[in-house]
């Protein structure tokens, strides 16, 4: 095989290939075998990968299911993210949605399409990222099936399942006036990491590598959501303002966020914001992809330690920052 330079826009780093086979050279079966062999199994699978469909057990027959898609150059860029990063993020973005319903993540089905010229090591790294994220974020959960196809760009689609374990799901529509509004996880860090990557400032990216890491490999607080005694909850994927508005609309209530309760989140990213000449509050309020959990709690319920109160629920509509209406700023999966 001749030595080939594999473009950095395809892998996240430069490849000089002399003995690494590509997906096209190996074909579907062998590419799948090499990839699937690196994955962990699911503790909840009665029938795993290998048949036309997996069979997953649920305690009382009720389970939750969600799906998410990641597309090259729209949701990620391969000049920034490795296969491992993408595998990790594919898990994180989906199990956080499961946990936001109060369910325990049990299994994932993963479909990925890549150019035929992609080195097989990219898929192996992707599988390693899937496995590592499952083991760290949702122990017991695993990939139980999926699909591999060819396309001009990398396209990743994940379907995640979760067991409610006999409980009722936590919906967006249950918030009541008087409830406490609280968040588990980070705010603004993933947005800061993305801004750093877009800046192209290598020194800044290196200086704030932890923020870049939250963008590439988010760590949602999955355990905090499972079985939570909350009146409403959702995954903060599109930004605090935009996602809070979804609870307000679904519950027909007004959410009031206290600016003083956001100062701790802003302090964690102030230095990076000053480096780039932007406002840290913009990242906290409008930045997405932290995949934290936003929940409301009845006033007679003790807010769990994993959650920080940031406001309250009142009669009315919309989302307010102190006394001012807050627009639905944040990420839009169609317009960006």
C-alpha positions in Angstrom: 0.0 0.0 0.0 1.5 3.4 -0.9 2.0 6.0 1.8 -1.0 8.3 1.8 -1.5 11.6 3.6 -4.9 11.5 5.2 -6.4 15.0 5.6 -6.6 16.5 9.0 -10.2 17.7 8.2 -11.2 14.0 8.3 -9.5 12.7 11.5 -8.8 15.5 13.9 -5.0 15.1 13.3 -2.7 14.3 10.4 -2.5 10.7 9.2 0.4 9.3 7.2 -0.9 5.9 6.4 1.3 3.1 5.2 -0.2 0.1 6.9 -3.6 1.2 8.4 -6.5 -0.3 6.3 -9.4 2.0 5.5 -13.1 1.2 6.0 -13.6 0.7 2.3 -10.7 -1.8 2.1 -12.0 -3.9 5.0 -15.7 -3.8 4.0 -18.7 -3.7 6.3 -18.4 -7.0 8.1 -14.7 -6.7 9.1 -15.0 -3.0 10.0 -18.0 -3.8 12.2 -16.2 -6.8 13.8 -13.2 -4.6 14.7 -15.4 -1.8 16.0 -18.0 -3.9 18.0 -15.3 -6.0 19.6 -14.1 -2.9 21.5 -17.5 -2.1 23.1 -18.8 -3.0 26.5 -22.1 -5.0 26.9 -25.2 -3.8 28.6 -26.2 -5.3 32.0 -29.8 -4.9 30.9 -29.6 -6.8 27.6 -31.4 -10.1 27.3 -30.3 -10.3 23.6 -27.4 -8.1 22.5 -25.7 -7.3 19.2 -25.8 -10.0 16.6 -29.5 -10.4 15.8 -31.8 -8.2 13.9 -32.7 -6.3 17.1 -31.7 -6.3 20.7 -33.9 -7.3 23.6 -33.7 -5.1 26.7 -35.3 -5.8 30.1 -37.3 -3.2 32.0 -38.5 -3.8 35.6 -42.2 -3.0 35.0 -42.4 -3.0 31.2 -42.1 0.8 31.0 -39.0 2.4 29.5 -37.9 5.7 27.9 -36.3 6.1 24.5 -34.6 9.1 22.9 -32.5 9.7 19.9 -30.0 12.3 18.8 -28.0 13.0 15.6 -24.5 14.5 15.2 -23.4 15.7 11.8 -19.9 16.7 10.7 -19.4 20.5 10.3 -22.8 21.2 11.9 -22.4 19.6 15.3 -18.7 18.9 15.4 -15.5 19.5 13.4 -13.0 16.8 12.9 -10.1 19.3 13.0 -11.0 19.5 16.7 -12.5 16.2 17.7 -11.0 12.7 17.5 -13.0 9.5 17.1 -12.8 9.0 20.9 -14.2 12.4 21.5 -17.2 11.8 19.2 -17.9 8.4 20.8 -17.9 10.0 24.2 -20.1 12.9 23.2 -22.5 10.6 21.4 -23.1 8.7 24.7 -23.2 11.8 26.9 -25.8 13.7 24.8 -28.2 10.8 24.9 -27.9 9.4 28.4 -28.4 12.9 29.7 -31.8 12.9 28.0 -32.6 9.6 29.6 -31.6 10.8 33.1 -33.6 14.0 32.6 -36.7 11.8 32.6 -35.6 10.3 35.9 -34.7 7.0 34.2 -31.6 4.8 34.4 -29.8 4.5 31.0 -29.6 0.9 30.0 -28.7 0.6 26.3 -27.7 2.4 23.2 -28.0 1.7 19.5 -25.4 3.6 17.4 -25.4 4.2 13.7 -22.4 5.9 12.1 -21.7 6.7 8.4 -18.2 7.6 7.4 -16.3 8.1 4.1 -14.8 4.9 2.7 -11.3 6.4 2.9 -11.6 6.6 6.7 -8.9 4.6 8.5 -10.3 1.8 10.6 -8.5 3.2 13.6 -11.0 6.1 13.6 -13.9 3.7 14.1 -11.9 1.8 16.8 -11.2 5.1 18.6 -14.9 5.9 18.3 -15.9 2.6 19.9 -13.4 3.2 22.7 -15.0 6.5 23.3 -18.5 4.9 23.4 -17.2 2.3 25.9 -15.4 4.8 28.2 -18.4 7.1 28.4 -20.8 4.3 29.2 -18.5 3.0 31.9 -18.0 6.4 33.5 -21.3 8.2 33.0 -23.8 5.3 33.1 -22.3 2.1 34.5 -24.2 -1.0 33.3 -25.3 0.8 30.1 -23.8 -0.4 26.8 -24.1 -0.4 23.0 -26.4 -3.3 21.9 -26.5 -2.8 18.2 -26.3 -0.3 15.4 -25.3 0.3 11.8 -22.3 1.2 9.7 -22.7 3.0 6.3 -20.7 5.1 3.9 -21.2 8.8 3.3 -19.3 11.9 2.2 -19.2 13.2 5.8 -19.3 11.6 9.3 -22.9 11.2 10.5 -23.7 9.7 13.9 -27.1 8.8 15.2 -27.7 7.3 18.6 -30.9 5.9 20.2 -30.8 5.5 24.0 -33.1 3.5 26.3 -33.7 3.9 30.0 -35.6 2.0 32.7 -38.0 3.9 34.9 -37.6 1.2 37.5 -41.3 1.4 38.5 -41.4 5.2 38.8 -43.3 7.7 36.8 -41.3 9.8 34.3 -40.3 13.4 35.2 -41.9 15.6 32.6 -41.3 19.3 31.6 -45.0 20.0 32.4 -45.0 19.5 36.2 -43.6 22.8 37.5 -45.8 24.6 39.9 -45.7 28.2 41.4 -43.7 28.1 44.5 -41.3 25.4 43.3 -37.5 25.9 43.5 -35.6 26.1 40.3 -32.2 24.4 40.4 -29.4 23.0 38.2 -27.0 20.1 38.5 -23.8 20.3 36.6 -22.0 23.1 34.8 -23.2 26.2 33.0 -21.3 28.0 30.2 -18.2 25.8 30.2 -19.0 24.0 27.0 -19.8 27.3 25.3 -16.6 28.7 26.5 -14.7 25.7 25.1 -16.4 26.1 21.7 -15.6 29.8 21.6 -12.0 29.0 22.4 -11.8 26.5 19.5 -13.4 28.9 17.1 -10.9 31.6 18.2 -8.0 29.6 16.7 -5.8 31.0 19.5 -3.6 27.9 20.2 -2.2 29.5 23.4 -5.7 30.2 24.8 -6.9 26.7 23.9 -4.0 25.2 25.7 -4.4 27.5 28.7 -8.1 26.6 29.1 -8.0 23.0 28.0 -10.4 22.0 30.8 -13.1 24.2 29.2 -12.3 22.8 25.7 -12.6 19.3 27.3 -16.2 20.0 28.5 -17.1 20.9 24.9 -15.5 17.8 23.5 -16.3 15.3 26.3 -19.2 16.6 28.4 -19.8 14.9 31.8 -23.5 15.3 32.5 -24.6 14.4 36.1 -26.5 11.3 35.2 -26.7 9.8 38.7 -28.3 13.0 40.0 -31.3 12.6 37.7 -32.1 8.9 38.3 -35.1 8.5 40.5 -35.1 12.2 41.4 -38.0 13.6 43.4 -38.6 16.6 41.1 -41.7 18.2 39.7 -40.1 18.8 36.2 -36.7 18.4 34.6 -34.9 18.6 31.3 -31.4 18.3 29.9 -29.6 21.6 29.3 -28.4 21.0 25.8 -29.4 24.2 24.0 -28.7 26.8 26.8 -30.2 27.9 30.1 -32.5 30.6 28.7 -33.9 28.5 25.8 -34.4 25.3 27.9 -35.9 27.1 30.8 -38.5 28.5 28.4 -39.4 25.0 27.5 -40.3 24.2 31.1 -42.2 27.5 31.4 -44.2 26.8 28.3 -44.9 23.1 29.1 -46.0 23.9 32.7 -47.7 27.3 31.9 -45.7 29.1 34.5 -43.1 31.8 34.9 -39.5 30.9 35.8 -37.4 33.6 37.5 -33.6 33.1 37.5 -31.7 35.1 40.1 -28.6 36.7 38.5 -26.7 36.5 41.9 -27.1 32.7 41.8 -25.3 32.5 38.4 -22.2 34.4 39.6 -20.5 31.2 40.7 -20.9 29.7 37.3 -19.6 32.9 35.7 -16.6 33.1 37.9 -15.4 29.7 36.6 -15.2 31.1 33.0 -14.4 34.8 33.6 -10.7 34.5 32.8 -11.4 32.8 29.4 -14.2 35.4 28.7 -11.8 38.3 29.3 -9.2 36.6 27.1 -11.6 36.5 24.2 -13.3 39.9 25.0 -16.8 38.5 25.6 -19.2 38.3 28.5 -19.2 35.2 30.7 -22.9 35.7 31.5 -23.6 35.3 27.8 -22.1 31.8 27.9 -23.9 30.9 31.1 -27.3 32.1 30.0 -27.2 31.3 26.3 -24.5 28.7 25.9 -25.5 25.0 25.4 -23.9 21.6 25.4 -23.1 21.3 29.1 -25.8 18.7 29.3 -26.5 19.6 32.9 -29.9 19.0 34.5 -32.4 21.8 35.1 -35.2 20.8 37.6 -37.9 22.2 39.8 -38.6 21.0 43.3 -41.7 21.4 45.4 -41.1 23.8 48.3 -41.5 21.1 50.9 -38.8 18.9 49.3 -35.1 19.2 50.2 -33.1 20.1 47.1 -30.5 17.4 46.6 -26.8 18.4 47.2 -26.0 17.8 43.5 -28.4 20.7 42.6 -27.8 24.4 43.1 -30.9 26.6 43.4 -30.8 29.4 40.9 -34.4 30.7 41.0 -38.1 29.9 41.5 -41.3 29.2 39.8 -44.1 31.8 39.8 -47.5 32.4 38.3 -47.4 33.9 34.8 -45.4 33.0 31.7 -41.9 33.2 30.2 -38.5 33.3 31.8 -37.1 36.3 33.7 -33.6 37.2 34.8 -34.4 39.0 38.1 -37.1 41.5 36.9 -36.3 41.5 33.2 -37.8 39.2 30.6 -35.1 36.8 29.2 -35.2 36.0 25.5 -34.9 32.4 24.2 -31.2 32.7 23.3 -29.3 29.5 22.7 -28.5 26.8 20.2 -31.0 25.9 17.4 -30.4 22.5 15.8 -31.6 23.7 12.5 -30.3 27.3 12.2 -27.3 26.8 14.5 
